[in-house]
Amino acid sequence: MSDDEPKFGYGLGRRPLWSERDRDAERVRDTLRGTGLMEFSDGRNDFVVEGGGTGQPFLVAFTGLTNGAREQVGTYAVALRSAGMRVEPDSDDDQNLQVWLVA
C-alpha cells in the first residue's frame, strides 16, 4: 500500500479510513446502517458518529427533531449492544449515546 492510500481502506462512499479511530467509527456506522438506519446527510436527519479514539467513547447522536429522539436513540442502543458494543446514555444530552467498541 502506498503512503497516499488510507491505512485501513475506505468506508461507505469511499470515506478514507486513515487511522484506527476512523476504522472503528466506520464499524459503528456499519452496525447502524446494517439494521436499516440512515446516516445524516444533506436533507436527511438520523445518526452521526463523532469522537472516539485513544480510549474515548464515540458519540452517536440523533440529528432530528427532539420529538421522537428518545425512541430513535433507543433503537441505536439496541443495535449497538447487539453487536457487542458497550453503550451508555450521554448524561448531557438525551439525543446522544456514548459508545465503546469491546475488544
C-alpha distances in whole Angstrom, upper triangle without the diagonal:
4,7,8,6,8,8,10,10,13,17,20,20,16,17,14,13,12,14,16,19,17,16,20,22,20,22,25,25,24,27,29,28,28,32,33,33,31,29,31,30,33,36,35,36,34,32,29,27,27,27,25,23,25,27,29,29,28,31,31,34,36,36,39,43,45,47,45,42,43,43,40,38,40,38,35,36,37,34,31,34,34,30,31,30,33,34,37,39,39,42,42,41,42,39,37,35,33,31,29,26,28,26
4,5,6,9,9,12,11,14,18,21,21,17,17,14,14,12,15,17,20,18,18,22,23,22,23,27,26,26,29,31,30,30,34,34,34,33,30,31,30,32,36,35,36,35,33,30,28,27,27,26,24,25,28,29,30,29,31,32,34,37,37,40,43,45,47,46,43,44,44,41,39,41,40,36,38,39,36,33,36,36,32,33,32,35,36,39,40,39,43,42,42,43,40,37,36,34,32,30,28,30,28
4,6,8,8,12,12,14,18,21,21,17,16,13,13,10,13,16,18,17,17,21,22,21,23,26,26,26,29,31,30,31,34,35,34,32,29,30,29,31,35,35,35,34,32,29,26,25,25,24,22,23,26,27,28,27,29,31,33,35,35,38,42,43,46,45,42,43,43,40,38,40,39,35,37,38,35,33,35,36,32,33,31,33,35,37,39,37,41,40,40,41,38,36,35,33,31,29,27,29,28
4,7,9,12,11,13,16,19,18,14,14,11,12,10,13,16,18,16,17,20,21,20,22,25,24,24,28,29,28,29,33,33,32,30,27,28,27,28,32,32,33,32,30,27,25,24,24,24,22,24,27,27,28,26,28,29,31,33,33,36,40,41,44,43,40,42,42,38,37,39,38,34,36,37,34,32,35,35,32,33,31,33,34,37,38,37,40,39,38,40,37,34,34,32,30,29,27,30,29
4,6,9,7,9,13,16,15,12,12,8,9,8,11,14,16,14,14,18,18,17,19,22,21,21,24,26,25,26,29,30,29,27,25,26,25,27,30,30,31,30,27,25,23,22,23,22,20,22,25,26,26,24,27,27,29,31,31,34,38,40,42,40,38,39,39,36,34,37,35,31,33,34,31,29,32,32,29,30,29,31,32,34,36,35,38,37,37,38,35,32,32,30,28,27,25,27,26
4,6,5,7,10,14,14,10,9,6,5,5,8,11,12,10,10,14,15,13,16,18,18,18,21,23,22,23,27,27,26,25,22,23,23,25,29,28,28,27,24,21,19,19,19,18,17,19,22,22,23,21,23,24,26,28,28,31,35,37,39,37,34,36,36,32,31,33,31,28,29,31,28,26,28,29,25,26,25,27,28,31,32,31,35,34,33,34,32,29,28,26,24,23,21,24,22
4,6,9,12,15,17,13,12,9,7,5,7,9,11,10,9,13,14,14,15,18,18,18,21,23,23,24,27,28,27,26,23,25,25,28,31,30,30,28,25,23,20,20,19,18,16,17,20,21,22,20,23,24,27,29,30,33,37,38,40,38,35,36,36,33,31,33,32,28,29,30,27,25,27,28,24,25,23,26,27,30,32,31,34,34,34,35,32,29,28,26,23,22,19,21,20
4,7,9,13,14,12,11,8,5,6,7,7,10,8,6,10,12,10,12,15,15,15,17,20,19,20,23,24,24,23,21,23,23,26,29,27,27,26,23,20,18,18,18,16,15,17,19,20,20,18,21,21,24,27,27,31,34,35,37,35,33,33,33,30,28,30,28,25,26,27,24,22,24,24,21,21,20,23,24,27,29,29,32,32,32,32,30,27,25,23,21,19,17,19,17
4,7,10,12,9,9,6,6,7,10,11,13,10,8,12,13,11,13,16,15,14,18,20,18,19,23,23,23,22,20,22,22,24,27,26,27,25,22,20,18,19,19,18,18,20,22,22,22,20,22,22,25,27,27,30,34,35,37,35,33,34,33,30,29,31,29,25,27,28,24,23,25,25,22,23,22,25,26,29,31,30,34,34,33,33,30,28,27,25,23,21,19,21,20
4,7,8,5,5,5,5,9,11,12,13,9,9,12,12,9,12,14,13,12,16,17,16,17,20,20,20,19,16,18,18,21,24,22,23,22,20,18,16,17,18,18,18,21,22,22,22,19,21,20,22,24,24,27,31,32,34,32,30,32,31,27,27,28,26,23,25,26,23,21,24,24,21,23,22,25,25,28,29,29,33,32,31,31,28,26,25,24,22,21,19,22,21
4,6,5,5,6,7,10,12,12,12,9,8,11,10,6,9,11,9,9,12,14,12,13,17,17,16,15,13,15,15,18,21,19,20,18,16,14,13,15,17,17,17,20,22,21,20,17,18,17,19,21,21,24,27,29,31,29,26,28,27,24,23,25,23,20,22,23,19,18,21,21,18,20,19,22,22,25,26,26,30,30,28,28,25,23,22,21,19,19,17,20,20
4,5,6,9,10,14,15,16,15,12,11,13,12,8,11,12,9,8,12,13,10,12,15,14,14,12,11,13,13,16,18,16,17,16,15,14,13,16,18,19,20,23,24,23,21,18,19,17,19,19,19,22,25,27,29,27,25,27,26,22,22,24,21,19,21,22,19,18,22,21,19,21,20,23,23,26,26,26,30,30,28,27,24,22,22,22,20,21,19,22,23
4,5,9,11,15,17,18,18,14,14,16,14,11,14,15,12,12,16,15,13,15,18,17,16,13,12,13,12,14,17,16,18,17,16,15,15,17,20,21,22,25,27,25,24,20,21,19,20,21,20,22,26,28,30,28,26,28,28,24,24,26,24,21,24,25,22,22,25,25,22,25,24,26,26,28,29,29,32,31,29,29,25,24,24,25,23,24,22,26,26
4,6,9,12,15,16,16,12,12,15,14,11,14,16,14,13,17,18,15,17,20,20,19,17,15,16,15,17,20,19,21,20,19,17,16,18,20,20,21,24,26,25,24,21,22,21,22,23,23,25,29,31,33,31,29,31,30,27,26,29,26,24,26,27,24,23,26,26,23,26,24,27,27,30,30,30,33,33,31,31,28,26,26,26,24,24,22,25,26
4,6,9,12,14,13,9,10,13,11,9,12,14,12,12,16,16,15,17,20,19,18,16,13,14,14,16,19,18,19,18,16,14,13,14,16,17,17,21,22,22,21,18,19,18,19,21,20,23,27,29,31,29,27,29,29,25,24,27,25,22,24,26,22,21,25,25,22,24,22,25,25,27,27,27,30,29,28,28,25,23,23,22,21,21,20,23,24
4,6,9,11,12,8,9,12,12,10,13,15,14,14,18,19,18,19,23,22,21,19,17,18,17,20,23,22,23,22,19,17,15,15,16,16,16,19,21,21,21,18,20,20,21,23,23,26,30,31,34,32,30,31,31,28,27,29,27,24,26,27,24,23,26,26,23,25,23,25,25,28,29,28,31,30,29,30,27,25,24,23,21,21,20,23,23
4,6,8,8,5,5,9,9,8,11,13,13,13,16,18,17,19,22,22,21,20,17,18,19,22,25,23,23,22,19,16,14,14,14,14,13,16,18,18,18,16,18,18,21,23,23,26,30,31,34,32,29,30,30,27,26,28,26,23,24,26,23,20,23,24,21,22,20,22,23,25,27,26,29,29,28,29,26,23,22,21,19,18,17,19,19
4,7,8,6,8,11,11,11,14,16,16,17,19,21,21,22,25,26,25,23,20,21,21,24,27,26,26,25,22,19,16,15,15,14,12,15,17,18,18,17,19,20,23,25,25,29,32,34,36,35,31,33,33,30,28,30,29,25,27,28,26,23,26,27,23,24,22,24,25,27,28,27,30,30,29,31,28,25,24,22,20,19,18,21,20
4,5,5,6,9,10,11,13,15,15,16,19,20,21,22,25,26,25,24,21,22,23,25,29,27,26,25,21,18,15,14,13,11,9,11,14,15,16,14,17,19,22,24,25,29,32,33,35,34,31,32,32,29,27,29,28,24,25,27,24,21,24,25,21,21,19,21,22,24,26,25,28,28,28,29,27,24,22,20,18,16,15,18,17
4,5,5,6,8,10,10,12,14,15,17,19,20,21,23,25,23,23,20,22,23,27,29,27,26,24,21,18,15,14,12,10,8,9,11,13,13,13,16,17,21,24,25,28,32,32,35,33,29,30,30,27,25,27,26,22,22,24,22,19,21,22,18,18,16,18,19,22,24,23,26,27,27,28,26,22,20,18,15,13,12,14,13
4,5,5,6,9,10,11,12,14,15,17,18,20,22,23,21,21,18,19,21,24,27,25,24,21,18,15,11,10,9,6,5,8,10,10,10,9,12,14,17,20,22,25,28,29,31,30,26,27,28,25,22,24,23,20,20,22,20,17,19,21,18,17,15,16,17,19,21,20,23,23,23,24,22,19,17,15,13,11,11,14,14
4,6,5,6,9,10,11,12,14,16,16,18,20,21,20,19,16,17,18,21,24,22,22,20,16,13,10,10,10,9,8,12,13,13,13,11,13,14,17,20,20,24,27,28,31,29,26,27,27,24,22,24,23,19,20,22,20,17,20,21,18,19,16,18,19,21,22,21,25,24,24,25,22,19,18,16,14,14,13,16,16
4,6,5,6,9,10,10,12,15,15,16,19,20,19,19,16,18,20,23,26,24,23,21,17,15,12,12,12,11,10,13,14,15,14,12,15,15,18,21,22,25,29,30,32,30,27,27,27,24,22,24,22,19,20,21,18,16,18,19,16,16,15,17,18,21,23,23,26,26,25,26,24,21,19,17,14,13,11,14,14
4,5,5,6,9,10,11,13,14,15,17,19,18,18,16,18,20,23,26,23,22,19,16,14,10,11,11,8,8,11,12,12,11,9,12,13,16,19,21,24,27,27,29,27,24,25,25,22,20,21,20,16,17,18,16,13,15,16,13,13,11,13,15,17,19,19,23,23,23,23,21,18,16,14,11,9,8,11,11
4,5,5,6,9,10,11,12,14,16,17,15,15,12,14,16,20,22,20,18,16,12,10,7,8,8,7,9,13,13,12,10,7,10,10,13,15,17,20,24,24,26,24,21,22,22,19,17,19,18,14,15,17,15,12,15,17,14,15,12,14,14,16,18,17,21,21,20,20,18,15,14,12,10,10,9,13,14
4,5,5,6,8,10,10,12,14,15,14,13,11,14,15,19,21,19,18,16,13,11,8,10,12,11,12,16,16,15,14,11,13,12,15,17,18,21,24,25,27,25,22,23,23,20,18,20,18,15,16,18,15,13,16,17,13,15,13,16,16,19,20,20,24,24,23,23,20,17,16,15,13,13,11,15,16
4,5,5,6,9,10,10,13,15,14,14,13,16,18,22,24,21,20,17,14,13,10,12,13,12,13,16,16,15,13,11,13,12,15,17,19,22,25,26,28,25,22,23,22,19,18,19,17,13,14,15,12,10,13,13,10,12,10,13,14,17,19,20,24,24,23,23,20,18,15,15,11,11,9,12,13
4,5,5,6,9,10,11,13,12,12,11,14,16,20,22,19,17,14,11,10,8,10,12,11,13,16,15,14,11,9,10,9,12,14,16,19,22,22,24,21,19,19,19,16,14,15,14,10,11,13,10,7,11,12,9,11,9,11,11,14,16,16,20,21,19,19,17,14,12,11,8,9,8,12,14
4,5,5,6,8,10,11,9,9,8,11,13,17,18,15,14,11,9,8,7,10,13,13,15,18,18,17,14,11,11,9,11,13,14,17,20,21,23,20,18,19,18,15,14,16,14,10,13,14,11,10,13,14,12,14,12,15,14,17,18,18,22,22,20,19,16,14,13,14,11,13,12,15,17
4,5,5,6,9,10,10,10,10,13,15,19,20,17,17,14,12,12,11,14,16,15,17,21,20,19,17,14,15,13,15,16,17,20,23,24,25,22,20,21,20,17,16,17,15,12,14,14,11,10,14,13,10,13,13,16,16,19,20,21,25,25,23,22,20,18,16,16,14,14,13,16,17
4,6,5,7,9,9,11,11,15,17,21,22,19,17,14,12,12,11,15,17,16,18,21,20,19,16,13,14,12,14,15,18,19,23,23,24,21,19,19,18,15,14,14,12,9,11,11,7,7,10,9,7,10,10,13,13,16,18,19,23,24,22,21,18,16,14,15,12,13,11,14,16
4,5,5,7,6,8,8,12,15,18,19,15,14,10,8,10,10,14,16,16,19,22,21,19,16,13,13,10,12,12,14,16,19,20,20,17,15,16,15,11,11,12,9,7,9,10,6,7,11,11,10,13,12,14,13,16,16,18,22,22,20,18,15,14,13,14,12,14,13,16,19
4,5,5,5,6,7,11,13,17,17,14,13,11,9,11,12,15,18,19,21,24,24,22,19,16,16,13,14,14,15,16,20,21,22,19,17,19,17,13,14,15,12,10,13,13,10,11,14,13,12,16,15,18,17,20,20,21,25,25,22,21,18,17,16,18,16,17,16,19,21
4,5,7,9,11,15,17,20,21,17,17,14,13,15,15,18,21,20,22,26,25,24,21,18,18,15,17,17,19,20,23,24,24,21,20,20,18,15,16,16,13,11,14,13,9,10,13,12,10,14,15,18,17,20,21,23,27,27,25,23,20,19,18,19,17,18,16,18,20
4,6,9,12,15,18,21,21,17,16,13,12,15,15,19,22,22,24,27,26,25,21,19,18,15,16,15,18,18,21,22,22,18,17,18,15,12,13,13,9,9,12,10,7,10,12,11,11,14,15,17,16,19,20,22,25,26,23,21,19,18,17,19,17,18,17,19,21
4,7,10,13,15,18,18,14,14,11,12,14,16,20,23,23,26,29,28,26,23,20,19,16,16,15,16,16,19,21,20,17,17,18,15,12,14,14,11,11,14,13,10,13,16,14,14,18,18,20,19,21,21,23,26,27,24,22,19,19,18,20,19,21,20,22,25
4,7,10,12,16,15,11,11,8,8,11,13,16,20,20,23,27,26,24,20,17,16,12,13,11,13,13,16,17,17,14,14,15,13,9,11,12,9,8,12,12,10,12,15,14,14,18,17,19,17,19,19,20,23,23,20,18,15,15,15,18,17,19,19,22,24
4,7,9,12,12,8,8,6,7,9,12,15,19,20,23,27,26,24,21,17,16,12,12,10,11,11,15,17,18,15,14,16,15,11,13,15,12,11,15,15,13,14,18,18,17,20,19,21,19,21,20,21,24,24,20,19,15,16,16,18,18,20,20,23,26
4,6,10,11,8,7,6,5,6,9,12,16,17,20,24,24,21,19,15,14,11,10,9,9,11,15,17,18,16,15,17,16,12,13,16,14,12,15,17,14,14,18,19,18,20,18,20,18,20,19,19,23,22,19,18,15,14,15,17,16,19,19,22,25
4,7,8,6,5,5,5,6,9,12,16,18,21,25,25,22,19,16,14,11,10,9,7,9,13,15,17,16,14,17,17,13,14,17,16,14,17,19,17,17,21,22,21,23,21,22,20,21,20,19,22,21,18,18,14,14,16,17,18,20,21,25,27
4,6,5,7,8,9,9,12,14,18,20,23,27,27,25,22,19,17,15,13,12,10,11,15,18,20,19,17,20,20,17,18,21,19,17,21,23,20,21,24,25,24,26,24,26,24,25,23,23,26,24,21,21,17,17,19,21,21,24,24,28,30
4,6,8,11,12,12,15,17,21,23,26,30,30,28,26,22,20,18,16,14,11,12,15,18,20,20,19,22,22,19,20,23,22,20,24,26,24,24,28,29,28,30,28,29,27,28,26,25,28,26,23,23,19,20,22,24,24,27,28,31,33
4,7,10,13,14,17,19,23,26,29,32,33,30,27,24,21,19,16,14,11,11,13,17,18,18,17,21,21,18,20,23,21,20,24,26,24,25,28,29,28,31,29,30,28,28,26,26,28,26,23,23,19,20,23,25,26,29,29,33,35
4,7,10,11,15,17,21,24,27,30,30,27,25,21,19,16,14,11,9,8,11,15,16,15,15,18,17,14,16,19,17,17,20,22,20,21,25,25,25,27,26,27,24,25,23,23,26,24,21,20,16,17,20,22,23,26,26,30,32
4,7,9,13,15,19,21,25,28,28,25,22,19,16,13,10,8,5,5,8,11,13,12,11,14,14,11,13,16,15,14,17,19,18,19,22,23,23,25,23,24,21,22,20,19,22,20,17,16,12,14,16,19,20,23,24,28,30
4,7,10,13,17,19,23,26,25,22,19,16,13,10,8,5,5,6,10,12,13,11,9,12,12,8,10,13,11,10,14,16,14,15,18,19,19,22,20,21,18,19,17,17,20,19,16,14,11,12,13,16,17,20,21,24,27
4,7,10,14,15,19,22,22,19,16,12,10,7,5,5,6,8,12,13,15,13,10,13,13,9,9,12,11,8,12,14,13,13,16,17,17,19,16,17,15,16,15,15,18,17,14,13,10,9,11,13,13,16,17,21,23
4,7,10,13,16,19,19,16,14,10,8,6,5,7,7,11,14,15,17,16,13,15,16,12,11,15,14,11,13,16,15,14,17,19,18,19,16,17,15,16,15,14,18,17,14,14,11,10,11,12,12,15,16,20,22
4,7,9,12,16,15,13,10,7,6,5,7,9,10,14,17,18,20,19,16,17,18,14,12,15,15,11,13,16,14,12,16,18,16,17,14,15,13,14,14,13,17,16,15,15,12,10,10,10,9,12,13,17,19
4,7,10,13,14,11,9,6,5,7,8,11,12,16,19,19,22,21,18,19,20,17,15,18,18,14,16,19,17,15,18,20,18,19,16,16,14,15,15,13,16,15,14,16,13,10,11,10,10,12,14,17,19
4,7,10,10,7,7,5,6,9,11,15,15,19,22,22,25,24,20,21,23,20,17,20,20,17,17,20,19,16,18,21,19,19,15,15,14,15,15,13,16,15,15,17,15,12,11,10,10,11,13,16,18
4,7,7,5,5,4,7,10,13,17,18,22,24,24,27,26,22,22,24,21,18,20,21,17,17,20,18,15,17,20,17,17,13,13,13,14,15,14,17,17,17,19,17,14,12,9,8,8,10,13,14
4,6,5,7,8,11,14,17,20,22,25,28,28,31,29,26,26,27,25,22,24,24,20,20,22,21,17,19,22,19,18,15,15,16,17,18,17,20,20,21,22,21,17,16,12,11,10,10,13,14
4,6,9,11,14,17,20,24,25,29,31,31,33,32,29,28,30,28,24,26,26,23,22,25,23,20,21,23,21,19,16,16,17,18,20,19,21,21,22,24,24,20,18,14,13,11,12,13,14
4,7,9,13,16,19,22,24,28,30,29,32,30,27,26,28,26,22,24,24,21,19,22,21,18,18,21,19,17,14,13,14,15,17,16,18,19,21,22,22,18,16,12,11,8,10,11,12
4,7,9,13,15,19,21,25,27,26,29,27,24,23,25,23,20,21,22,19,18,21,20,16,17,21,19,17,14,12,13,13,14,13,15,16,17,19,18,15,13,9,9,8,10,12,14
4,6,9,12,16,18,22,24,23,25,24,20,20,21,19,16,17,18,15,14,17,16,13,14,17,16,14,11,9,9,10,11,10,13,14,15,16,15,12,9,6,5,5,8,11,13
4,6,10,13,15,19,21,21,23,22,18,18,20,17,14,16,17,13,13,16,15,12,14,17,15,14,11,10,10,11,12,11,14,14,14,15,14,10,8,6,5,6,9,12,15
4,6,10,12,15,18,17,20,19,15,15,17,15,11,14,15,11,12,15,15,12,14,17,16,16,13,12,10,10,10,8,12,11,11,12,10,6,6,5,6,9,12,15,18
4,7,10,13,15,15,17,16,12,13,14,11,9,11,12,8,9,13,12,10,13,15,15,15,12,12,10,10,10,9,13,13,11,11,8,6,5,6,7,10,13,16,19
4,6,9,12,12,14,13,9,11,12,10,8,11,12,9,11,14,14,13,16,18,18,19,16,15,12,12,10,10,13,12,9,9,6,4,6,9,10,14,16,20,23
4,6,8,9,11,10,7,9,10,7,7,10,11,9,11,14,14,14,17,19,19,20,18,18,15,14,12,12,15,14,10,9,5,6,9,12,14,17,19,22,25
4,7,9,11,11,8,12,13,10,10,14,14,13,15,18,17,17,20,22,22,24,21,21,18,18,16,15,17,15,12,12,8,9,12,15,17,20,22,25,28
4,6,8,8,7,11,12,9,11,14,14,14,16,19,18,19,22,23,24,26,23,23,20,20,17,17,19,17,13,12,9,11,14,18,19,23,25,28,31
4,6,7,7,10,12,11,12,15,16,16,18,20,21,22,24,26,27,28,26,25,22,21,18,17,19,17,13,12,9,13,16,20,22,25,27,30,34
4,6,5,8,10,10,11,13,15,15,17,19,20,21,23,25,26,27,25,24,20,19,16,15,16,14,11,9,8,11,15,18,21,24,27,30,33
4,5,8,9,10,11,13,14,16,17,19,20,22,23,25,27,28,26,25,22,20,17,17,18,17,14,11,10,14,17,20,22,26,28,31,35
4,6,6,6,9,10,11,13,15,16,17,19,20,22,23,25,23,23,19,19,16,17,18,18,14,11,10,13,15,19,20,24,26,29,32
4,5,5,6,8,10,11,12,14,15,16,18,20,21,23,21,20,16,15,13,13,15,14,11,8,6,9,11,15,17,21,23,26,29
4,6,5,6,9,10,11,12,14,15,16,18,20,21,19,18,15,13,11,12,13,14,10,7,7,9,11,14,16,20,22,24,28
4,6,5,6,9,10,11,13,14,15,17,19,20,19,19,15,15,13,15,16,17,14,10,10,12,12,16,17,21,22,24,28
4,5,5,6,9,10,11,13,14,16,17,19,17,17,14,14,13,14,17,17,14,11,8,10,11,15,15,19,20,23,26
4,5,5,6,9,10,11,12,14,16,17,15,14,11,11,9,11,13,14,11,8,6,7,7,11,12,16,17,20,23
4,5,5,6,9,10,11,12,14,16,14,14,10,11,9,12,14,16,13,10,9,10,9,12,13,16,18,19,23
4,5,5,6,9,10,11,13,15,14,14,12,13,12,15,18,19,16,13,12,12,11,14,14,17,17,19,23
4,6,5,6,9,10,11,13,11,12,9,11,11,13,16,17,15,12,11,10,8,11,10,13,14,16,20
4,6,5,6,8,10,11,9,9,6,8,9,12,15,16,14,12,11,10,7,9,9,12,13,14,18
4,6,5,6,9,10,10,11,9,11,12,15,18,20,18,15,15,14,11,13,12,14,14,15,19
4,6,5,6,9,9,11,10,13,14,17,20,22,19,17,16,14,12,13,11,13,13,14,17
4,5,5,7,5,8,7,10,12,15,18,20,18,17,15,13,10,11,8,9,9,11,14
4,5,5,5,6,6,10,12,15,18,21,19,17,17,15,12,12,9,10,10,10,13
4,5,7,10,10,14,16,19,22,24,23,20,20,18,15,15,13,13,12,12,15
4,6,9,11,14,17,19,23,25,23,22,20,18,15,15,11,11,9,10,12
4,7,9,13,16,19,22,24,23,22,21,18,15,14,11,9,8,7,9
4,6,10,13,15,18,20,20,19,18,15,12,10,7,6,5,6,9
4,7,10,13,15,18,18,17,17,14,10,8,6,5,6,7,10
4,7,9,12,15,14,13,13,10,7,6,5,7,9,10,14
4,6,9,12,12,11,12,9,6,5,7,9,12,13,17
4,6,9,8,7,9,7,5,6,9,12,15,17,20
4,5,6,6,8,5,5,6,9,12,16,18,22
4,6,7,10,9,9,9,13,16,19,21,24
4,7,9,8,10,11,14,17,21,23,26
4,5,6,8,10,14,17,21,23,27
4,5,8,11,14,17,21,23,26
4,7,11,13,17,20,22,26
4,7,10,13,16,19,22
4,6,10,13,15,19
4,7,10,13,16
4,7,9,13
4,6,9
4,6
4
